[in-house]
Amino acid sequence: MAGRIRASDIEEVKRRTNLADLVGDYVTLKNAGIDSMKGLCPFHDERSPSFHVRPALGYYHCFGCGESGDAFTFLQRMDHLTFAESVERLAARIHYGLTYEEGSFAREDGPNRARLLAANTAAAEYFSAQLAGEEAAMARDFLTQRGFDEAACERFGVGYAPRGWDGMSGHLRGLGYTPQELVQSGLASEGQRGAYDRFRGRIVWPIRDTSGQTLGFGARKLYEDDNGPKYLNTPESPVYHKSQVLYGLDLAKRAISRGKRAVVVEGYTDVMACHLAGVETAVATCGTAFGKDHIAVLRRIMGDDSAAEVVFTFDPDEAGQKAALRAFSEEKRFTAQTYVTVAPEGLDPSDLRQHRGDEAVRELFTRKIPLFEFALRQAIARFDLNSVEGRVAALREAAPIIAEIRDPSLRPGYTRELARLLGAELNEVQHAVRSAERSPRGSDRGGQDRSGQGQNGPQRQGQHVQNQRQQQRGGYGQRGAARRPGSSGQQEDSYASGPSAQYDDASDPYGGPSDPQRDTTPAAPRRIGLSSLRNAPTTWLERDALMAMLQQGESVGPDLLQQAVTAQVLEPDLRVVRDALGAALPVLGTPAWWDAVMAAAPESHHGLIRELAMAPMPQRNLDQLAAYARDVVVSLLDRDLVELKRELLARHQRIGDSADPRARQIQEQLVALESARRSLRAD
């Protein structure tokens, strides 16, 4: 067993890894300024982007949930890896050979994820090669009859698992994989006589993550003497979690991100048919119902655009109807608009392409109807509408569906439609819908009500409006950058002659706590971050100056920084950061600068330092960034000089007698002070 990975190799892997590319395999990122990108956080459910990535710095931070770290941390959190496994994964990604040092160190007990992933990759190659063999003739005929040629099979990695008990296992053992690893990966099952192949005599589809790593397989039986299920999937394993994967997402992610549209179908061949017909946003679940984890995966790729679309296809049979209603129950978790489409004559996309061609598949998704309308019709279809009892029962079943429509302006129209379908009086249906809105099923949206109705709706709308106003002032969410009075709105902020010239707005663009009634319930220990700072102009200047010192220390320069770390800082938490910057000054300009600042600060303030290091700078023009950074630090120093001048003038006034030696001394100090201020600005 290999020992500890050499420290220099770890640093080299980290240096060579492009964090934006790595995170981009999981999250859609957009430019947010100089060396700053943002997207929806993959670690918590959110509707507006608060997850920031700084590729040059090599760190990410979420201003919503506080998660932060580097490339290794990201993989550990996303894919449940150990540190060593995350290093190995990234090293393989950049084709870097790791060196292991022998010693007392040993990896943690448990399966080695890198080995299991490599075993899956080797198995996928084996299955793909077997598809060309003589035994696989029936598999090739099955695929050809459905319109999938050799090129299509190669594109999707389709393969064949031979009928023998240990063909694949023997091949992988020859490559150095142990029977235990094959069982842990789900490729083999444990029997009385040892491990044997899980997939035998089947067509096999590799199931990959967004980065293209093979996590598991889905397999369809071919032979009548196969007593197993029609479709057999990899069991839950350290690398495969069926509720969190979508087949075809590795091929569809870019089209989904670009077009803000996803198509969810029911089978592997349906995904293939859609992609080959030009619907390149198709994905499918893998042996489980579409659920909240799948929604989270799609939302991270599409972003939370209210104009985005998710289109489901379901079989028209009873099982398909149940699947549609299950999807509808999770619909409120989407920001995107959700639709359903059903192929004519009950054909699935694969059959539709086979019998009517590619154009019919593309046309299928133009005939979509809203998911809640589909659910409404399915709900009442189960009742006998020719009887009073049936109509009453149908109304009770359908009213909550209308009550849960996100857009309240649509509810009256669907209320009238339901009255028409039932042949009921409009006021009777309106009463049922209003009652459903007040019930837990109709009103408790679990924090996902995007219409502003239901639980805490008006408060959420007010917060959204406030966020929009702050964003219009040029900031990031509630953490935007302050503007000069009369600015045009372009990112050309700089500090004029002192703090009062920039900070005369009534509210902080970074959104500090200003509402005395915002929360009086007992809470966990205070989280120290940008949003916890006082909402005052003095704090804004201190915050932006420390941000410039931390992010642009070299541009500010060691001489100016040496003065700045002694400047007065009124905000207690920012004072801690100032002192940490002062302690780290000896390593300014080296890769250890950021880590040294963290090490010099108490752990309670690490989150604040991360946010100061990750928050986008107000100045978006790269050529003017260095000048902006120096200017804001000068403004902090200038504030000290202005305060000292005010004190000296007050003392001079108290003396009264201009002939007093003390008065002359103060006058000399004032002259020197004004000279120092001019020198700061001139530099």
ZAMARGU-4260 file (C-alpha; in steps of 0.2 Angstrom, whole numbers, plus 5000, padded with zeros to 4 digits):
<rodrens>
0) 5000/5000/5000 | 5007/5017/4995 | 5012/5029/5009 | 5010/5048/5010 | 5009/5058/4995
5) 5024/5070/4993 | 5020/5087/4999 | 5028/5095/4984 | 5017/5085/4973 | 5002/5091/4982
10) 5007/5109/4980 | 5011/5106/4961 | 4994/5098/4958 | 4985/5112/4967 | 4995/5125/4957
15) 4991/5117/4940 | 4973/5114/4943 | 4961/5127/4936 | 4948/5129/4950 | 4936/5137/4938
20) 4937/5122/4926 | 4935/5110/4940 | 4920/5119/4948 | 4913/5122/4931 | 4910/5103/4929
25) 4897/5104/4943 | 4891/5122/4943 | 4888/5135/4929 | 4899/5150/4932 | 4898/5167/4925
30) 4910/5181/4926 | 4909/5192/4941 | 4923/5204/4939 | 4942/5203/4939 | 4948/5185/4943
35) 4930/5182/4950 | 4917/5170/4944 | 4900/5166/4952 | 4886/5153/4951 | 4873/5144/4962
40) 4881/5136/4977 | 4882/5117/4976 | 4882/5115/4995 | 4865/5123/4999 | 4849/5127/4990
45) 4848/5145/4984 | 4839/5155/4971 | 4852/5169/4967 | 4871/5166/4965 | 4881/5168/4980
50) 4895/5156/4976 | 4911/5164/4971 | 4927/5157/4963 | 4944/5166/4962 | 4954/5155/4950
55) 4970/5165/4952 | 4969/5164/4971 | 4963/5145/4970 | 4949/5147/4982 | 4930/5147/4982
60) 4918/5154/4995 | 4899/5155/4997 | 4893/5171/5004 | 4876/5162/5008 | 4881/5146/5018
65) 4900/5150/5022 | 4907/5135/5013 | 4925/5139/5007 | 4941/5130/5002 | 4952/5125/4988
70) 4951/5112/4974 | 4955/5098/4986 | 4941/5104/4998 | 4929/5106/4984 | 4931/5088/4978
75) 4930/5081/4995 | 4914/5090/4999 | 4906/5086/4982 | 4911/5068/4979 | 4914/5063/4997
80) 4932/5059/4995 | 4946/5059/5008 | 4960/5072/5005 | 4972/5059/4998 | 4958/5053/4985
85) 4955/5071/4980 | 4973/5074/4977 | 4974/5058/4966 | 4958/5063/4957 | 4965/5080/4952
90) 4982/5072/4948 | 4974/5060/4936 | 4964/5075/4929 | 4980/5084/4924 | 4990/5069/4920
95) 5002/5072/4934 | 5012/5057/4941 | 5012/5057/4960 | 5026/5051/4971 | 5022/5042/4987
100) 5034/5042/5002 | 5035/5026/5013 | 5033/5029/5031 | 5021/5027/5046 | 5007/5035/5036
105) 4993/5024/5030 | 4977/5029/5021 | 4961/5028/5030 | 4952/5011/5031 | 4939/5009/5018
110) 4937/5008/4999 | 4949/5018/4988 | 4938/5029/4977 | 4951/5032/4964 | 4953/5013/4962
115) 4935/5010/4961 | 4933/5024/4948 | 4947/5017/4938 | 4939/4999/4939 | 4923/5006/4932
120) 4933/5015/4918 | 4942/4998/4914 | 4925/4989/4914 | 4917/5002/4902 | 4932/4999/4890
125) 4930/4980/4892 | 4911/4980/4889 | 4913/4992/4874 | 4926/4980/4866 | 4914/4965/4869
130) 4900/4973/4858 | 4910/4970/4843 | 4912/4951/4847 | 4903/4936/4840 | 4893/4933/4855
135) 4886/4951/4855 | 4877/4949/4838 | 4860/4949/4847 | 4865/4965/4856 | 4870/4973/4840
140) 4854/4968/4831 | 4844/4975/4846 | 4853/4992/4844 | 4852/4992/4825 | 4834/4989/4825
145) 4831/5004/4836 | 4842/5015/4825 | 4858/5015/4834 | 4873/5012/4823 | 4891/5009/4828
150) 4895/5028/4829 | 4880/5031/4841 | 4886/5016/4852 | 4903/5023/4853 | 4897/5041/4857
155) 4887/5034/4872 | 4899/5021/4877 | 4887/5007/4874 | 4894/4989/4877 | 4890/4971/4880
160) 4892/4960/4895 | 4896/4942/4890 | 4885/4928/4897 | 4899/4920/4907 | 4901/4921/4926
165) 4918/4929/4927 | 4923/4936/4910 | 4924/4954/4916 | 4930/4950/4933 | 4944/4939/4926
170) 4949/4954/4914 | 4950/4966/4928 | 4959/4955/4940 | 4972/4953/4926 | 4974/4972/4927
175) 4977/4972/4946 | 4960/4975/4953 | 4956/4964/4968 | 4939/4954/4970 | 4935/4965/4985
180) 4937/4981/4974 | 4926/4973/4961 | 4912/4970/4974 | 4914/4987/4982 | 4912/4995/4965
185) 4896/4985/4961 | 4904/4977/4946 | 4904/4960/4954 | 4893/4951/4967 | 4899/4940/4981
190) 4894/4921/4980 | 4898/4906/4990 | 4912/4902/4978 | 4918/4920/4977 | 4915/4935/4967
195) 4906/4934/4950 | 4900/4946/4937 | 4885/4956/4941 | 4881/4960/4923 | 4880/4945/4911
200) 4872/4943/4894 | 4866/4961/4894 | 4868/4977/4884 | 4877/4989/4896 | 4877/5008/4897
205) 4890/5018/4907 | 4883/5031/4919 | 4895/5045/4921 | 4896/5061/4931 | 4897/5078/4924
210) 4916/5077/4922 | 4914/5061/4912 | 4920/5049/4926 | 4911/5032/4925 | 4902/5029/4941
215) 4891/5014/4937 | 4881/5005/4924 | 4864/5001/4918 | 4860/4985/4909 | 4846/4978/4899
220) 4843/4959/4897 | 4842/4951/4880 | 4839/4933/4883 | 4823/4924/4888 | 4832/4913/4900
225) 4838/4928/4910 | 4827/4928/4926 | 4833/4945/4932 | 4824/4961/4930 | 4823/4969/4913
230) 4834/4983/4918 | 4848/4980/4931 | 4859/4995/4938 | 4874/4996/4949 | 4870/4995/4967
235) 4873/5009/4979 | 4892/5011/4981 | 4905/5023/4987 | 4905/5031/4970 | 4887/5028/4964
240) 4872/5035/4971 | 4857/5033/4960 | 4847/5048/4967 | 4861/5060/4963 | 4865/5055/4945
245) 4857/5058/4928 | 4861/5047/4913 | 4868/5058/4899 | 4871/5073/4909 | 4890/5072/4904
250) 4885/5075/4886 | 4870/5087/4889 | 4877/5099/4902 | 4884/5112/4890 | 4868/5112/4880
255) 4857/5113/4896 | 4868/5127/4902 | 4868/5137/4886 | 4849/5134/4882 | 4842/5135/4900
260) 4832/5119/4895 | 4832/5101/4901 | 4822/5087/4894 | 4820/5072/4907 | 4815/5056/4898
265) 4813/5038/4906 | 4826/5027/4898 | 4844/5025/4891 | 4838/5023/4873 | 4827/5038/4875
270) 4842/5049/4879 | 4851/5042/4864 | 4837/5045/4853 | 4834/5063/4858 | 4853/5067/4857
275) 4854/5059/4839 | 4838/5068/4834 | 4846/5085/4839 | 4838/5087/4857 | 4855/5087/4866
280) 4848/5092/4883 | 4840/5075/4886 | 4844/5066/4902 | 4836/5051/4912 | 4836/5045/4930
285) 4844/5028/4933 | 4833/5016/4941 | 4824/5028/4953 | 4810/5041/4953 | 4815/5059/4949
290) 4818/5068/4965 | 4825/5083/4974 | 4843/5078/4972 | 4841/5077/4953 | 4832/5094/4954
295) 4847/5101/4963 | 4859/5094/4950 | 4849/5102/4936 | 4847/5119/4945 | 4866/5120/4947
300) 4869/5118/4929 | 4854/5128/4922 | 4855/5142/4935 | 4840/5149/4943 | 4832/5158/4928
305) 4813/5159/4929 | 4813/5158/4910 | 4822/5141/4910 | 4812/5126/4906 | 4812/5108/4912
310) 4801/5096/4900 | 4797/5079/4907 | 4791/5064/4896 | 4781/5050/4904 | 4773/5035/4897
315) 4754/5036/4896 | 4751/5021/4906 | 4747/5021/4925 | 4765/5020/4930 | 4769/5035/4919
320) 4755/5045/4927 | 4761/5041/4944 | 4779/5046/4939 | 4772/5063/4933 | 4762/5066/4949
325) 4778/5062/4959 | 4788/5075/4948 | 4774/5087/4951 | 4775/5085/4970 | 4793/5091/4969
330) 4789/5105/4956 | 4790/5119/4969 | 4809/5116/4971 | 4811/5123/4953 | 4813/5141/4948
335) 4812/5135/4930 | 4795/5132/4922 | 4790/5114/4921 | 4781/5105/4907 | 4775/5088/4902
340) 4774/5080/4884 | 4767/5064/4879 | 4771/5056/4863 | 4757/5051/4851 | 4750/5033/4852
345) 4760/5031/4868 | 4777/5030/4859 | 4792/5034/4869 | 4806/5045/4861 | 4816/5030/4856
350) 4801/5022/4847 | 4795/5038/4840 | 4812/5041/4832 | 4812/5023/4825 | 4795/5024/4817
355) 4793/5043/4813 | 4811/5050/4812 | 4821/5063/4820 | 4809/5077/4816 | 4795/5069/4826
360) 4806/5068/4841 | 4810/5087/4840 | 4792/5091/4837 | 4787/5081/4852 | 4794/5094/4864
365) 4785/5108/4856 | 4769/5101/4861 | 4772/5102/4880 | 4759/5108/4892 | 4762/5115/4910
370) 4766/5101/4923 | 4752/5108/4934 | 4739/5107/4920 | 4744/5089/4917 | 4743/5085/4935
375) 4726/5094/4936 | 4719/5083/4922 | 4726/5067/4929 | 4719/5071/4946 | 4701/5073/4940
380) 4702/5059/4927 | 4701/5046/4941 | 4683/5051/4946 | 4666/5048/4939 | 4661/5066/4934
385) 4643/5060/4930 | 4639/5058/4948 | 4638/5072/4962 | 4650/5062/4973 | 4663/5060/4959
390) 4663/5079/4955 | 4664/5083/4974 | 4679/5071/4976 | 4687/5077/4960 | 4686/5095/4966
395) 4694/5091/4983 | 4708/5082/4974 | 4711/5096/4961 | 4709/5112/4971 | 4726/5110/4980
400) 4734/5109/4963 | 4728/5126/4958 | 4732/5133/4975 | 4750/5128/4973 | 4752/5137/4956
405) 4767/5148/4958 | 4760/5163/4948 | 4745/5169/4957 | 4739/5178/4941 | 4736/5161/4933
410) 4725/5154/4947 | 4709/5162/4941 | 4711/5156/4924 | 4714/5138/4930 | 4700/5140/4942
415) 4688/5143/4928 | 4695/5129/4918 | 4692/5117/4933 | 4674/5123/4934 | 4672/5119/4916
420) 4680/5102/4917 | 4669/5098/4932 | 4653/5106/4926 | 4653/5115/4943 | 4648/5133/4948
425) 4663/5145/4947 | 4660/5152/4965 | 4660/5134/4972 | 4677/5130/4964 | 4684/5147/4969
430) 4679/5143/4987 | 4688/5126/4987 | 4704/5134/4980 | 4704/5148/4993 | 4702/5135/5006
435) 4716/5125/4999 | 4727/5140/4999 | 4724/5142/5018 | 4728/5124/5021 | 4746/5117/5024
440) 4746/5109/5007 | 4742/5125/4998 | 4752/5137/5008 | 4767/5129/5016 | 4779/5131/5002
445) 4795/5126/5012 | 4804/5142/5008 | 4802/5139/4989 | 4787/5150/4985 | 4793/5161/4971
450) 4777/5171/4969 | 4779/5179/4986 | 4763/5170/4992 | 4761/5157/5005 | 4772/5157/5020
455) 4782/5172/5023 | 4778/5178/5005 | 4777/5197/5007 | 4793/5197/5017 | 4802/5187/5004
460) 4796/5199/4990 | 4802/5214/5001 | 4819/5206/5003 | 4820/5202/4984 | 4816/5221/4980
465) 4829/5226/4992 | 4842/5215/4985 | 4838/5221/4967 | 4840/5239/4972 | 4857/5235/4980
470) 4863/5226/4964 | 4858/5241/4954 | 4870/5251/4964 | 4884/5240/4958 | 4886/5227/4971
475) 4886/5209/4973 | 4869/5204/4980 | 4868/5213/4997 | 4886/5216/4997 | 4889/5228/4983
480) 4902/5242/4981 | 4898/5260/4987 | 4896/5273/4973 | 4902/5291/4972 | 4887/5303/4972
485) 4883/5306/4954 | 4892/5291/4946 | 4885/5285/4930 | 4883/5267/4937 | 4899/5261/4928
490) 4912/5252/4938 | 4924/5266/4939 | 4923/5269/4958 | 4938/5277/4966 | 4940/5287/4982
495) 4940/5306/4980 | 4947/5317/4994 | 4941/5307/5009 | 4928/5295/5016 | 4914/5308/5017
500) 4915/5310/4998 | 4910/5292/4995 | 4900/5286/5009 | 4885/5297/5011 | 4871/5285/5006
505) 4859/5280/5019 | 4861/5261/5017 | 4876/5250/5015 | 4877/5241/4998 | 4885/5226/5007
510) 4869/5225/5018 | 4874/5225/5036 | 4861/5222/5049 | 4851/5238/5050 | 4834/5231/5055
515) 4832/5231/5075 | 4818/5219/5073 | 4825/5207/5061 | 4827/5192/5073 | 4824/5191/5091
520) 4824/5172/5092 | 4838/5163/5101 | 4851/5158/5088 | 4868/5149/5086 | 4884/5159/5090
525) 4886/5174/5079 | 4893/5171/5062 | 4907/5183/5059 | 4906/5189/5040 | 4903/5204/5029
530) 4884/5203/5033 | 4888/5204/5051 | 4897/5221/5051 | 4889/5237/5056 | 4879/5246/5042
535) 4888/5263/5043 | 4899/5273/5031 | 4914/5272/5043 | 4913/5253/5042 | 4911/5253/5023
540) 4928/5262/5021 | 4937/5251/5033 | 4930/5235/5025 | 4934/5241/5007 | 4952/5246/5012
545) 4955/5229/5021 | 4948/5220/5005 | 4960/5230/4994 | 4975/5226/5006 | 4971/5208/5006
550) 4968/5206/4988 | 4979/5219/4980 | 4993/5220/4993 | 5007/5220/4981 | 4999/5234/4971
555) 4996/5244/4987 | 5015/5242/4991 | 5024/5237/5007 | 5027/5255/5012 | 5009/5260/5011
560) 5003/5244/5019 | 5015/5247/5034 | 5006/5263/5038 | 4989/5256/5034 | 4990/5242/5047
565) 4992/5255/5061 | 4977/5265/5055 | 4963/5267/5067 | 4949/5254/5063 | 4933/5257/5073
570) 4924/5240/5068 | 4930/5227/5081 | 4930/5212/5069 | 4939/5222/5055 | 4952/5227/5068
575) 4956/5209/5071 | 4959/5207/5052 | 4969/5223/5052 | 4981/5216/5065 | 4982/5199/5056
580) 4987/5208/5040 | 5001/5217/5050 | 5007/5201/5057 | 5008/5193/5039 | 5017/5208/5031
585) 5034/5199/5031 | 5027/5187/5018 | 5018/5200/5007 | 5020/5195/4988 | 5023/5177/4991
590) 5011/5162/4989 | 5010/5161/5008 | 5002/5178/5010 | 4984/5173/5011 | 4988/5158/5022
595) 4999/5169/5034 | 4984/5181/5036 | 4973/5167/5041 | 4986/5159/5053 | 4988/5176/5062
600) 4969/5178/5065 | 4958/5168/5077 | 4948/5154/5069 | 4932/5164/5073 | 4937/5177/5060
605) 4943/5165/5046 | 4926/5166/5038 | 4927/5185/5037 | 4944/5185/5030 | 4939/5172/5017
610) 4924/5184/5012 | 4936/5199/5011 | 4948/5189/5000 | 4934/5182/4989 | 4922/5197/4987
615) 4923/5205/4970 | 4932/5222/4970 | 4921/5237/4965 | 4933/5242/4951 | 4931/5230/4936
620) 4944/5239/4925 | 4960/5229/4926 | 4971/5244/4921 | 4963/5254/4935 | 4963/5241/4949
625) 4980/5245/4956 | 4976/5263/4957 | 4959/5260/4965 | 4967/5249/4978 | 4980/5262/4983
630) 4966/5275/4983 | 4955/5266/4995 | 4969/5263/5007 | 4975/5281/5006 | 4957/5286/5011
635) 4958/5275/5027 | 4974/5284/5031 | 4968/5301/5026 | 4953/5298/5038 | 4965/5296/5053
640) 4974/5312/5047 | 4958/5322/5046 | 4953/5316/5063 | 4970/5321/5070 | 4968/5338/5062
645) 4951/5340/5070 | 4958/5337/5087 | 4972/5349/5085 | 4961/5363/5079 | 4950/5360/5095
650) 4965/5361/5106 | 4971/5377/5098 | 4954/5384/5100 | 4953/5380/5118 | 4970/5388/5121
655) 4964/5405/5113 | 4980/5415/5115 | 4989/5414/5098 | 5005/5420/5107 | 5005/5404/5118
660) 5020/5393/5114 | 5008/5378/5114 | 4997/5387/5101 | 5013/5389/5090 | 5017/5371/5092
665) 5000/5365/5087 | 5001/5377/5072 | 5017/5368/5067 | 5009/5351/5069 | 4995/5357/5058
670) 5007/5362/5044 | 5016/5345/5045 | 4999/5336/5045 | 4993/5345/5030 | 5010/5341/5021
675) 5008/5323/5025 | 4990/5323/5018 | 4997/5331/5002 | 5011/5318/5001 | 4999/5304/5003
680) 4988/5310/4988 | 5003/5314/4978 | 5011/5297/4980
</rodrens>
